[in-house]
Amino acid sequence: MNANVYLFTLDISYHVFLQHYAGAASTVVVRTDKGLTLQLPASRLRPYLTQRGLKGNFRLIIDGANRFKSLEQIA
């Protein structure tokens, strides 16, 4: 099955992302480096949350059926 790779940058403050923990929002909308808009479950980003928030470059891989395969912070 083919995989699709998307690269994007996040810069979300810790306090803004806390809304996701409180249940105010369950998804995060990102724009890829190629201009595509993606909606991700906020729970997929929680492992990357620090006291500074969510900051950095990420790589999202989904399979040919648009199912999540992996997400990693690359910088």
mmCIF file of the N, C-alpha and C atoms, coordinates in Angstrom:
data_MODEL
# 
_entry.id   MODEL 
# 
loop_
_atom_site.group_PDB 
_atom_site.id 
_atom_site.type_symbol 
_atom_site.label_atom_id 
_atom_site.label_alt_id 
_atom_site.label_comp_id 
_atom_site.label_asym_id 
_atom_site.label_entity_id 
_atom_site.label_seq_id 
_atom_site.pdbx_PDB_ins_code 
_atom_site.Cartn_x 
_atom_site.Cartn_y 
_atom_site.Cartn_z 
_atom_site.occupancy 
_atom_site.B_iso_or_equiv 
_atom_site.pdbx_formal_charge 
_atom_site.auth_seq_id 
_atom_site.auth_comp_id 
_atom_site.auth_asym_id 
_atom_site.auth_atom_id 
_atom_site.pdbx_PDB_model_num 
ATOM 1   N N  . MET A 1 1  ? 0.827   -1.174 0.000  1.00 0.00 ? 1  MET A N  1 
ATOM 2   C CA . MET A 1 1  ? 0.000   0.000  0.000  1.00 0.00 ? 1  MET A CA 1 
ATOM 3   C C  . MET A 1 1  ? 0.878   1.245  0.000  1.00 0.00 ? 1  MET A C  1 
ATOM 4   N N  . ASN A 1 2  ? 0.478   2.243  -0.730 1.00 0.00 ? 2  ASN A N  1 
ATOM 5   C CA . ASN A 1 2  ? 1.239   3.485  -0.797 1.00 0.00 ? 2  ASN A CA 1 
ATOM 6   C C  . ASN A 1 2  ? 1.100   4.272  0.489  1.00 0.00 ? 2  ASN A C  1 
ATOM 7   N N  . ALA A 1 3  ? 2.137   4.998  0.828  1.00 0.00 ? 3  ALA A N  1 
ATOM 8   C CA . ALA A 1 3  ? 2.103   5.880  1.993  1.00 0.00 ? 3  ALA A CA 1 
ATOM 9   C C  . ALA A 1 3  ? 2.245   7.314  1.518  1.00 0.00 ? 3  ALA A C  1 
ATOM 10  N N  . ASN A 1 4  ? 1.574   8.216  2.191  1.00 0.00 ? 4  ASN A N  1 
ATOM 11  C CA . ASN A 1 4  ? 1.688   9.638  1.919  1.00 0.00 ? 4  ASN A CA 1 
ATOM 12  C C  . ASN A 1 4  ? 2.433   10.288 3.073  1.00 0.00 ? 4  ASN A C  1 
ATOM 13  N N  . VAL A 1 5  ? 3.372   11.152 2.760  1.00 0.00 ? 5  VAL A N  1 
ATOM 14  C CA . VAL A 1 5  ? 4.181   11.834 3.764  1.00 0.00 ? 5  VAL A CA 1 
ATOM 15  C C  . VAL A 1 5  ? 3.872   13.319 3.695  1.00 0.00 ? 5  VAL A C  1 
ATOM 16  N N  . TYR A 1 6  ? 3.594   13.902 4.853  1.00 0.00 ? 6  TYR A N  1 
ATOM 17  C CA . TYR A 1 6  ? 3.293   15.324 4.954  1.00 0.00 ? 6  TYR A CA 1 
ATOM 18  C C  . TYR A 1 6  ? 4.229   15.961 5.965  1.00 0.00 ? 6  TYR A C  1 
ATOM 19  N N  . LEU A 1 7  ? 4.791   17.104 5.607  1.00 0.00 ? 7  LEU A N  1 
ATOM 20  C CA . LEU A 1 7  ? 5.663   17.859 6.504  1.00 0.00 ? 7  LEU A CA 1 
ATOM 21  C C  . LEU A 1 7  ? 4.954   19.143 6.899  1.00 0.00 ? 7  LEU A C  1 
ATOM 22  N N  . PHE A 1 8  ? 5.044   19.499 8.178  1.00 0.00 ? 8  PHE A N  1 
ATOM 23  C CA . PHE A 1 8  ? 4.436   20.737 8.642  1.00 0.00 ? 8  PHE A CA 1 
ATOM 24  C C  . PHE A 1 8  ? 5.180   21.252 9.861  1.00 0.00 ? 8  PHE A C  1 
ATOM 25  N N  . THR A 1 9  ? 4.979   22.533 10.135 1.00 0.00 ? 9  THR A N  1 
ATOM 26  C CA . THR A 1 9  ? 5.610   23.201 11.269 1.00 0.00 ? 9  THR A CA 1 
ATOM 27  C C  . THR A 1 9  ? 4.527   23.640 12.236 1.00 0.00 ? 9  THR A C  1 
ATOM 28  N N  . LEU A 1 10 ? 4.784   23.453 13.528 1.00 0.00 ? 10 LEU A N  1 
ATOM 29  C CA . LEU A 1 10 ? 3.858   23.906 14.560 1.00 0.00 ? 10 LEU A CA 1 
ATOM 30  C C  . LEU A 1 10 ? 4.532   24.912 15.473 1.00 0.00 ? 10 LEU A C  1 
ATOM 31  N N  . ASP A 1 11 ? 3.755   25.871 15.906 1.00 0.00 ? 11 ASP A N  1 
ATOM 32  C CA . ASP A 1 11 ? 4.190   26.832 16.913 1.00 0.00 ? 11 ASP A CA 1 
ATOM 33  C C  . ASP A 1 11 ? 2.952   27.203 17.726 1.00 0.00 ? 11 ASP A C  1 
ATOM 34  N N  . ILE A 1 12 ? 2.586   26.327 18.651 1.00 0.00 ? 12 ILE A N  1 
ATOM 35  C CA . ILE A 1 12 ? 1.399   26.490 19.487 1.00 0.00 ? 12 ILE A CA 1 
ATOM 36  C C  . ILE A 1 12 ? 1.865   26.614 20.926 1.00 0.00 ? 12 ILE A C  1 
ATOM 37  N N  . SER A 1 13 ? 1.439   27.652 21.596 1.00 0.00 ? 13 SER A N  1 
ATOM 38  C CA . SER A 1 13 ? 1.872   27.853 22.978 1.00 0.00 ? 13 SER A CA 1 
ATOM 39  C C  . SER A 1 13 ? 1.282   26.764 23.883 1.00 0.00 ? 13 SER A C  1 
ATOM 40  N N  . TYR A 1 14 ? 1.937   26.572 24.992 1.00 0.00 ? 14 TYR A N  1 
ATOM 41  C CA . TYR A 1 14 ? 1.484   25.589 25.983 1.00 0.00 ? 14 TYR A CA 1 
ATOM 42  C C  . TYR A 1 14 ? 0.061   25.908 26.434 1.00 0.00 ? 14 TYR A C  1 
ATOM 43  N N  . HIS A 1 15 ? -0.206  27.183 26.704 1.00 0.00 ? 15 HIS A N  1 
ATOM 44  C CA . HIS A 1 15 ? -1.520  27.578 27.220 1.00 0.00 ? 15 HIS A CA 1 
ATOM 45  C C  . HIS A 1 15 ? -2.623  27.373 26.193 1.00 0.00 ? 15 HIS A C  1 
ATOM 46  N N  . VAL A 1 16 ? -2.334  27.611 24.936 1.00 0.00 ? 16 VAL A N  1 
ATOM 47  C CA . VAL A 1 16 ? -3.327  27.375 23.887 1.00 0.00 ? 16 VAL A CA 1 
ATOM 48  C C  . VAL A 1 16 ? -3.605  25.875 23.761 1.00 0.00 ? 16 VAL A C  1 
ATOM 49  N N  . PHE A 1 17 ? -2.552  25.064 23.812 1.00 0.00 ? 17 PHE A N  1 
ATOM 50  C CA . PHE A 1 17 ? -2.763  23.626 23.660 1.00 0.00 ? 17 PHE A CA 1 
ATOM 51  C C  . PHE A 1 17 ? -3.492  23.033 24.864 1.00 0.00 ? 17 PHE A C  1 
ATOM 52  N N  . LEU A 1 18 ? -3.439  23.684 26.009 1.00 0.00 ? 18 LEU A N  1 
ATOM 53  C CA . LEU A 1 18 ? -4.165  23.199 27.187 1.00 0.00 ? 18 LEU A CA 1 
ATOM 54  C C  . LEU A 1 18 ? -5.663  23.106 26.934 1.00 0.00 ? 18 LEU A C  1 
ATOM 55  N N  . GLN A 1 19 ? -6.177  23.893 26.009 1.00 0.00 ? 19 GLN A N  1 
ATOM 56  C CA . GLN A 1 19 ? -7.597  23.813 25.649 1.00 0.00 ? 19 GLN A CA 1 
ATOM 57  C C  . GLN A 1 19 ? -7.950  22.410 25.157 1.00 0.00 ? 19 GLN A C  1 
ATOM 58  N N  . HIS A 1 20 ? -6.998  21.766 24.510 1.00 0.00 ? 20 HIS A N  1 
ATOM 59  C CA . HIS A 1 20 ? -7.239  20.416 24.021 1.00 0.00 ? 20 HIS A CA 1 
ATOM 60  C C  . HIS A 1 20 ? -7.336  19.432 25.182 1.00 0.00 ? 20 HIS A C  1 
ATOM 61  N N  . TYR A 1 21 ? -6.518  19.630 26.196 1.00 0.00 ? 21 TYR A N  1 
ATOM 62  C CA . TYR A 1 21 ? -6.600  18.784 27.387 1.00 0.00 ? 21 TYR A CA 1 
ATOM 63  C C  . TYR A 1 21 ? -7.921  18.990 28.107 1.00 0.00 ? 21 TYR A C  1 
ATOM 64  N N  . ALA A 1 22 ? -8.415  20.221 28.094 1.00 0.00 ? 22 ALA A N  1 
ATOM 65  C CA . ALA A 1 22 ? -9.660  20.536 28.781 1.00 0.00 ? 22 ALA A CA 1 
ATOM 66  C C  . ALA A 1 22 ? -10.883 20.083 27.984 1.00 0.00 ? 22 ALA A C  1 
ATOM 67  N N  . GLY A 1 23 ? -10.663 19.634 26.757 1.00 0.00 ? 23 GLY A N  1 
ATOM 68  C CA . GLY A 1 23 ? -11.770 19.143 25.936 1.00 0.00 ? 23 GLY A CA 1 
ATOM 69  C C  . GLY A 1 23 ? -12.431 20.204 25.081 1.00 0.00 ? 23 GLY A C  1 
ATOM 70  N N  . ALA A 1 24 ? -11.912 21.433 25.091 1.00 0.00 ? 24 ALA A N  1 
ATOM 71  C CA . ALA A 1 24 ? -12.506 22.499 24.289 1.00 0.00 ? 24 ALA A CA 1 
ATOM 72  C C  . ALA A 1 24 ? -12.330 22.233 22.793 1.00 0.00 ? 24 ALA A C  1 
ATOM 73  N N  . ALA A 1 25 ? -11.292 21.524 22.433 1.00 0.00 ? 25 ALA A N  1 
ATOM 74  C CA . ALA A 1 25 ? -11.043 21.180 21.029 1.00 0.00 ? 25 ALA A CA 1 
ATOM 75  C C  . ALA A 1 25 ? -10.366 19.820 20.986 1.00 0.00 ? 25 ALA A C  1 
ATOM 76  N N  . SER A 1 26 ? -10.824 18.977 20.095 1.00 0.00 ? 26 SER A N  1 
ATOM 77  C CA . SER A 1 26 ? -10.248 17.634 20.024 1.00 0.00 ? 26 SER A CA 1 
ATOM 78  C C  . SER A 1 26 ? -9.329  17.448 18.825 1.00 0.00 ? 26 SER A C  1 
ATOM 79  N N  . THR A 1 27 ? -9.292  18.449 17.944 1.00 0.00 ? 27 THR A N  1 
ATOM 80  C CA . THR A 1 27 ? -8.444  18.342 16.754 1.00 0.00 ? 27 THR A CA 1 
ATOM 81  C C  . THR A 1 27 ? -7.576  19.590 16.594 1.00 0.00 ? 27 THR A C  1 
ATOM 82  N N  . VAL A 1 28 ? -6.522  19.420 15.837 1.00 0.00 ? 28 VAL A N  1 
ATOM 83  C CA . VAL A 1 28 ? -5.633  20.519 15.480 1.00 0.00 ? 28 VAL A CA 1 
ATOM 84  C C  . VAL A 1 28 ? -5.573  20.561 13.958 1.00 0.00 ? 28 VAL A C  1 
ATOM 85  N N  . VAL A 1 29 ? -5.745  21.742 13.394 1.00 0.00 ? 29 VAL A N  1 
ATOM 86  C CA . VAL A 1 29 ? -5.666  21.920 11.949 1.00 0.00 ? 29 VAL A CA 1 
ATOM 87  C C  . VAL A 1 29 ? -4.295  22.480 11.624 1.00 0.00 ? 29 VAL A C  1 
ATOM 88  N N  . VAL A 1 30 ? -3.606  21.825 10.692 1.00 0.00 ? 30 VAL A N  1 
ATOM 89  C CA . VAL A 1 30 ? -2.267  22.256 10.290 1.00 0.00 ? 30 VAL A CA 1 
ATOM 90  C C  . VAL A 1 30 ? -2.239  22.471 8.784  1.00 0.00 ? 30 VAL A C  1 
ATOM 91  N N  . ARG A 1 31 ? -1.311  23.297 8.348  1.00 0.00 ? 31 ARG A N  1 
ATOM 92  C CA . ARG A 1 31 ? -1.082  23.492 6.918  1.00 0.00 ? 31 ARG A CA 1 
ATOM 93  C C  . ARG A 1 31 ? 0.290   22.910 6.601  1.00 0.00 ? 31 ARG A C  1 
ATOM 94  N N  . THR A 1 32 ? 0.327   22.003 5.641  1.00 0.00 ? 32 THR A N  1 
ATOM 95  C CA . THR A 1 32 ? 1.583   21.360 5.279  1.00 0.00 ? 32 THR A CA 1 
ATOM 96  C C  . THR A 1 32 ? 2.481   22.336 4.525  1.00 0.00 ? 32 THR A C  1 
ATOM 97  N N  . ASP A 1 33 ? 3.731   21.927 4.365  1.00 0.00 ? 33 ASP A N  1 
ATOM 98  C CA . ASP A 1 33 ? 4.687   22.748 3.622  1.00 0.00 ? 33 ASP A CA 1 
ATOM 99  C C  . ASP A 1 33 ? 4.261   22.962 2.176  1.00 0.00 ? 33 ASP A C  1 
ATOM 100 N N  . LYS A 1 34 ? 3.393   22.102 1.662  1.00 0.00 ? 34 LYS A N  1 
ATOM 101 C CA . LYS A 1 34 ? 2.916   22.225 0.283  1.00 0.00 ? 34 LYS A CA 1 
ATOM 102 C C  . LYS A 1 34 ? 1.563   22.924 0.201  1.00 0.00 ? 34 LYS A C  1 
ATOM 103 N N  . GLY A 1 35 ? 1.060   23.427 1.357  1.00 0.00 ? 35 GLY A N  1 
ATOM 104 C CA . GLY A 1 35 ? -0.178  24.196 1.365  1.00 0.00 ? 35 GLY A CA 1 
ATOM 105 C C  . GLY A 1 35 ? -1.446  23.409 1.601  1.00 0.00 ? 35 GLY A C  1 
ATOM 106 N N  . LEU A 1 36 ? -1.351  22.117 1.822  1.00 0.00 ? 36 LEU A N  1 
ATOM 107 C CA . LEU A 1 36 ? -2.518  21.282 2.087  1.00 0.00 ? 36 LEU A CA 1 
ATOM 108 C C  . LEU A 1 36 ? -2.939  21.445 3.544  1.00 0.00 ? 36 LEU A C  1 
ATOM 109 N N  . THR A 1 37 ? -4.227  21.522 3.808  1.00 0.00 ? 37 THR A N  1 
ATOM 110 C CA . THR A 1 37 ? -4.736  21.629 5.166  1.00 0.00 ? 37 THR A CA 1 
ATOM 111 C C  . THR A 1 37 ? -5.124  20.249 5.666  1.00 0.00 ? 37 THR A C  1 
ATOM 112 N N  . LEU A 1 38 ? -4.608  19.888 6.845  1.00 0.00 ? 38 LEU A N  1 
ATOM 113 C CA . LEU A 1 38 ? -4.902  18.593 7.462  1.00 0.00 ? 38 LEU A CA 1 
ATOM 114 C C  . LEU A 1 38 ? -5.477  18.804 8.854  1.00 0.00 ? 38 LEU A C  1 
ATOM 115 N N  . GLN A 1 39 ? -6.342  17.905 9.259  1.00 0.00 ? 39 GLN A N  1 
ATOM 116 C CA . GLN A 1 39 ? -6.911  17.926 10.602 1.00 0.00 ? 39 GLN A CA 1 
ATOM 117 C C  . GLN A 1 39 ? -6.439  16.680 11.330 1.00 0.00 ? 39 GLN A C  1 
ATOM 118 N N  . LEU A 1 40 ? -5.782  16.892 12.479 1.00 0.00 ? 40 LEU A N  1 
ATOM 119 C CA . LEU A 1 40 ? -5.225  15.785 13.258 1.00 0.00 ? 40 LEU A CA 1 
ATOM 120 C C  . LEU A 1 40 ? -5.888  15.716 14.623 1.00 0.00 ? 40 LEU A C  1 
ATOM 121 N N  . PRO A 1 41 ? -6.072  14.518 15.155 1.00 0.00 ? 41 PRO A N  1 
ATOM 122 C CA . PRO A 1 41 ? -6.526  14.421 16.546 1.00 0.00 ? 41 PRO A CA 1 
ATOM 123 C C  . PRO A 1 41 ? -5.457  15.019 17.463 1.00 0.00 ? 41 PRO A C  1 
ATOM 124 N N  . ALA A 1 42 ? -5.876  15.855 18.381 1.00 0.00 ? 42 ALA A N  1 
ATOM 125 C CA . ALA A 1 42 ? -4.925  16.495 19.304 1.00 0.00 ? 42 ALA A CA 1 
ATOM 126 C C  . ALA A 1 42 ? -4.150  15.455 20.097 1.00 0.00 ? 42 ALA A C  1 
ATOM 127 N N  . SER A 1 43 ? -4.741  14.327 20.350 1.00 0.00 ? 43 SER A N  1 
ATOM 128 C CA . SER A 1 43 ? -4.071  13.278 21.132 1.00 0.00 ? 43 SER A CA 1 
ATOM 129 C C  . SER A 1 43 ? -2.789  12.792 20.458 1.00 0.00 ? 43 SER A C  1 
ATOM 130 N N  . ARG A 1 44 ? -2.697  12.886 19.138 1.00 0.00 ? 44 ARG A N  1 
ATOM 131 C CA . ARG A 1 44 ? -1.479  12.465 18.429 1.00 0.00 ? 44 ARG A CA 1 
ATOM 132 C C  . ARG A 1 44 ? -0.305  13.406 18.702 1.00 0.00 ? 44 ARG A C  1 
ATOM 133 N N  . LEU A 1 45 ? -0.599  14.635 19.100 1.00 0.00 ? 45 LEU A N  1 
ATOM 134 C CA . LEU A 1 45 ? 0.445   15.628 19.330 1.00 0.00 ? 45 LEU A CA 1 
ATOM 135 C C  . LEU A 1 45 ? 0.884   15.707 20.790 1.00 0.00 ? 45 LEU A C  1 
ATOM 136 N N  . ARG A 1 46 ? 0.143   15.142 21.687 1.00 0.00 ? 46 ARG A N  1 
ATOM 137 C CA . ARG A 1 46 ? 0.461   15.243 23.119 1.00 0.00 ? 46 ARG A CA 1 
ATOM 138 C C  . ARG A 1 46 ? 1.869   14.780 23.480 1.00 0.00 ? 46 ARG A C  1 
ATOM 139 N N  . PRO A 1 47 ? 2.399   13.729 22.872 1.00 0.00 ? 47 PRO A N  1 
ATOM 140 C CA . PRO A 1 47 ? 3.763   13.308 23.242 1.00 0.00 ? 47 PRO A CA 1 
ATOM 141 C C  . PRO A 1 47 ? 4.831   14.372 22.970 1.00 0.00 ? 47 PRO A C  1 
ATOM 142 N N  . TYR A 1 48 ? 4.517   15.350 22.137 1.00 0.00 ? 48 TYR A N  1 
ATOM 143 C CA . TYR A 1 48 ? 5.496   16.365 21.749 1.00 0.00 ? 48 TYR A CA 1 
ATOM 144 C C  . TYR A 1 48 ? 5.316   17.685 22.503 1.00 0.00 ? 48 TYR A C  1 
ATOM 145 N N  . LEU A 1 49 ? 4.355   17.731 23.416 1.00 0.00 ? 49 LEU A N  1 
ATOM 146 C CA . LEU A 1 49 ? 4.087   18.947 24.178 1.00 0.00 ? 49 LEU A CA 1 
ATOM 147 C C  . LEU A 1 49 ? 5.141   19.142 25.255 1.00 0.00 ? 49 LEU A C  1 
ATOM 148 N N  . THR A 1 50 ? 5.718   20.328 25.293 1.00 0.00 ? 50 THR A N  1 
ATOM 149 C CA . THR A 1 50 ? 6.685   20.692 26.328 1.00 0.00 ? 50 THR A CA 1 
ATOM 150 C C  . THR A 1 50 ? 6.166   21.943 27.034 1.00 0.00 ? 50 THR A C  1 
ATOM 151 N N  . GLN A 1 51 ? 6.925   22.432 27.978 1.00 0.00 ? 51 GLN A N  1 
ATOM 152 C CA . GLN A 1 51 ? 6.536   23.662 28.674 1.00 0.00 ? 51 GLN A CA 1 
ATOM 153 C C  . GLN A 1 51 ? 6.517   24.858 27.727 1.00 0.00 ? 51 GLN A C  1 
ATOM 154 N N  . ARG A 1 52 ? 7.228   24.756 26.632 1.00 0.00 ? 52 ARG A N  1 
ATOM 155 C CA . ARG A 1 52 ? 7.220   25.822 25.613 1.00 0.00 ? 52 ARG A CA 1 
ATOM 156 C C  . ARG A 1 52 ? 6.040   25.684 24.675 1.00 0.00 ? 52 ARG A C  1 
ATOM 157 N N  . GLY A 1 53 ? 5.367   24.566 24.700 1.00 0.00 ? 53 GLY A N  1 
ATOM 158 C CA . GLY A 1 53 ? 4.236   24.307 23.813 1.00 0.00 ? 53 GLY A CA 1 
ATOM 159 C C  . GLY A 1 53 ? 4.603   23.267 22.773 1.00 0.00 ? 53 GLY A C  1 
ATOM 160 N N  . LEU A 1 54 ? 3.967   23.368 21.628 1.00 0.00 ? 54 LEU A N  1 
ATOM 161 C CA . LEU A 1 54 ? 4.272   22.494 20.491 1.00 0.00 ? 54 LEU A CA 1 
ATOM 162 C C  . LEU A 1 54 ? 5.019   23.325 19.473 1.00 0.00 ? 54 LEU A C  1 
ATOM 163 N N  . LYS A 1 55 ? 6.292   23.100 19.360 1.00 0.00 ? 55 LYS A N  1 
ATOM 164 C CA . LYS A 1 55 ? 7.111   23.893 18.450 1.00 0.00 ? 55 LYS A CA 1 
ATOM 165 C C  . LYS A 1 55 ? 8.057   22.965 17.700 1.00 0.00 ? 55 LYS A C  1 
ATOM 166 N N  . GLY A 1 56 ? 8.112   23.133 16.396 1.00 0.00 ? 56 GLY A N  1 
ATOM 167 C CA . GLY A 1 56 ? 9.045   22.358 15.612 1.00 0.00 ? 56 GLY A CA 1 
ATOM 168 C C  . GLY A 1 56 ? 8.463   21.887 14.297 1.00 0.00 ? 56 GLY A C  1 
ATOM 169 N N  . ASN A 1 57 ? 9.246   21.083 13.609 1.00 0.00 ? 57 ASN A N  1 
ATOM 170 C CA . ASN A 1 57 ? 8.864   20.507 12.325 1.00 0.00 ? 57 ASN A CA 1 
ATOM 171 C C  . ASN A 1 57 ? 8.476   19.052 12.547 1.00 0.00 ? 57 ASN A C  1 
ATOM 172 N N  . PHE A 1 58 ? 7.440   18.630 11.837 1.00 0.00 ? 58 PHE A N  1 
ATOM 173 C CA . PHE A 1 58 ? 6.893   17.292 12.028 1.00 0.00 ? 58 PHE A CA 1 
ATOM 174 C C  . PHE A 1 58 ? 6.714   16.595 10.685 1.00 0.00 ? 58 PHE A C  1 
ATOM 175 N N  . ARG A 1 59 ? 6.745   15.262 10.744 1.00 0.00 ? 59 ARG A N  1 
ATOM 176 C CA . ARG A 1 59 ? 6.485   14.425 9.572  1.00 0.00 ? 59 ARG A CA 1 
ATOM 177 C C  . ARG A 1 59 ? 5.328   13.487 9.921  1.00 0.00 ? 59 ARG A C  1 
ATOM 178 N N  . LEU A 1 60 ? 4.273   13.567 9.136  1.00 0.00 ? 60 LEU A N  1 
ATOM 179 C CA . LEU A 1 60 ? 3.104   12.708 9.292  1.00 0.00 ? 60 LEU A CA 1 
ATOM 180 C C  . LEU A 1 60 ? 3.081   11.726 8.139  1.00 0.00 ? 60 LEU A C  1 
ATOM 181 N N  . ILE A 1 61 ? 2.898   10.456 8.446  1.00 0.00 ? 61 ILE A N  1 
ATOM 182 C CA . ILE A 1 61 ? 2.788   9.433  7.405  1.00 0.00 ? 61 ILE A CA 1 
ATOM 183 C C  . ILE A 1 61 ? 1.433   8.758  7.560  1.00 0.00 ? 61 ILE A C  1 
ATOM 184 N N  . ILE A 1 62 ? 0.694   8.710  6.452  1.00 0.00 ? 62 ILE A N  1 
ATOM 185 C CA . ILE A 1 62 ? -0.582  7.996  6.432  1.00 0.00 ? 62 ILE A CA 1 
ATOM 186 C C  . ILE A 1 62 ? -0.542  6.985  5.292  1.00 0.00 ? 62 ILE A C  1 
ATOM 187 N N  . ASP A 1 63 ? -1.345  5.944  5.409  1.00 0.00 ? 63 ASP A N  1 
ATOM 188 C CA . ASP A 1 63 ? -1.344  4.923  4.369  1.00 0.00 ? 63 ASP A CA 1 
ATOM 189 C C  . ASP A 1 63 ? -2.260  5.336  3.219  1.00 0.00 ? 63 ASP A C  1 
ATOM 190 N N  . GLY A 1 64 ? -2.353  4.494  2.222  1.00 0.00 ? 64 GLY A N  1 
ATOM 191 C CA . GLY A 1 64 ? -3.154  4.793  1.037  1.00 0.00 ? 64 GLY A CA 1 
ATOM 192 C C  . GLY A 1 64 ? -4.630  4.944  1.311  1.00 0.00 ? 64 GLY A C  1 
ATOM 193 N N  . ALA A 1 65 ? -5.100  4.422  2.443  1.00 0.00 ? 65 ALA A N  1 
ATOM 194 C CA . ALA A 1 65 ? -6.508  4.544  2.828  1.00 0.00 ? 65 ALA A CA 1 
ATOM 195 C C  . ALA A 1 65 ? -6.709  5.706  3.810  1.00 0.00 ? 65 ALA A C  1 
ATOM 196 N N  . ASN A 1 66 ? -5.716  6.572  3.907  1.00 0.00 ? 66 ASN A N  1 
ATOM 197 C CA . ASN A 1 66 ? -5.743  7.740  4.797  1.00 0.00 ? 66 ASN A CA 1 
ATOM 198 C C  . ASN A 1 66 ? -5.819  7.377  6.275  1.00 0.00 ? 66 ASN A C  1 
ATOM 199 N N  . ARG A 1 67 ? -5.239  6.258  6.638  1.00 0.00 ? 67 ARG A N  1 
ATOM 200 C CA . ARG A 1 67 ? -5.154  5.865  8.049  1.00 0.00 ? 67 ARG A CA 1 
ATOM 201 C C  . ARG A 1 67 ? -3.786  6.250  8.586  1.00 0.00 ? 67 ARG A C  1 
ATOM 202 N N  . PHE A 1 68 ? -3.784  6.716  9.810  1.00 0.00 ? 68 PHE A N  1 
ATOM 203 C CA . PHE A 1 68 ? -2.560  7.142  10.479 1.00 0.00 ? 68 PHE A CA 1 
ATOM 204 C C  . PHE A 1 68 ? -1.561  5.992  10.556 1.00 0.00 ? 68 PHE A C  1 
ATOM 205 N N  . LYS A 1 69 ? -0.306  6.298  10.196 1.00 0.00 ? 69 LYS A N  1 
ATOM 206 C CA . LYS A 1 69 ? 0.782   5.331  10.369 1.00 0.00 ? 69 LYS A CA 1 
ATOM 207 C C  . LYS A 1 69 ? 1.759   5.829  11.418 1.00 0.00 ? 69 LYS A C  1 
ATOM 208 N N  . SER A 1 70 ? 2.251   7.083  11.281 1.00 0.00 ? 70 SER A N  1 
ATOM 209 C CA . SER A 1 70 ? 3.199   7.596  12.262 1.00 0.00 ? 70 SER A CA 1 
ATOM 210 C C  . SER A 1 70 ? 3.270   9.114  12.206 1.00 0.00 ? 70 SER A C  1 
ATOM 211 N N  . LEU A 1 71 ? 3.740   9.665  13.313 1.00 0.00 ? 71 LEU A N  1 
ATOM 212 C CA . LEU A 1 71 ? 4.005   11.088 13.419 1.00 0.00 ? 71 LEU A CA 1 
ATOM 213 C C  . LEU A 1 71 ? 5.300   11.226 14.195 1.00 0.00 ? 71 LEU A C  1 
ATOM 214 N N  . GLU A 1 72 ? 6.213   12.018 13.678 1.00 0.00 ? 72 GLU A N  1 
ATOM 215 C CA . GLU A 1 72 ? 7.462   12.227 14.389 1.00 0.00 ? 72 GLU A CA 1 
ATOM 216 C C  . GLU A 1 72 ? 7.899   13.676 14.259 1.00 0.00 ? 72 GLU A C  1 
ATOM 217 N N  . GLN A 1 73 ? 8.556   14.150 15.313 1.00 0.00 ? 73 GLN A N  1 
ATOM 218 C CA . GLN A 1 73 ? 9.138   15.482 15.278 1.00 0.00 ? 73 GLN A CA 1 
ATOM 219 C C  . GLN A 1 73 ? 10.520  15.345 14.660 1.00 0.00 ? 73 GLN A C  1 
ATOM 220 N N  . ILE A 1 74 ? 10.793  16.144 13.628 1.00 0.00 ? 74 ILE A N  1 
ATOM 221 C CA . ILE A 1 74 ? 12.052  16.003 12.910 1.00 0.00 ? 74 ILE A CA 1 
ATOM 222 C C  . ILE A 1 74 ? 13.004  17.160 13.172 1.00 0.00 ? 74 ILE A C  1 
ATOM 223 N N  . ALA A 1 75 ? 12.555  18.203 13.815 1.00 0.00 ? 75 ALA A N  1 
ATOM 224 C CA . ALA A 1 75 ? 13.447  19.311 14.197 1.00 0.00 ? 75 ALA A CA 1 
ATOM 225 C C  . ALA A 1 75 ? 12.751  20.211 15.177 1.00 0.00 ? 75 ALA A C  1 
# 
